[in-house]
Amino acid sequence: MLANGPQTGNIEIGGLMLCRAPVEMAEQRNNHYLKQANDWMQSVDSNFMRENDPRMPLFNDRRSEVRFGKR
């Protein structure tokens, strides 16, 4: 907690200050970044599939698997 200056009483960690934000603003921010990520993936997919050739088809398989230990 800061003890002096104009930010007295605020919480600062590593140069970042904790603040309150309305739920609507947080949802709007989350929706913005979700849309941005979806747009990027759509762009990557369209660029990838543009190289598709019937003689050697490309597949858009989005699966990942993480395993720990022995099989």
Secondary structure, 3 states (H helix, E strand, C coil): CCCCCCCCCCCEECCEECCCCCHHHHHHHHHHHHHHHHHHHHHHHHHHHCCCECCECCCCCCCCCCCCCCC
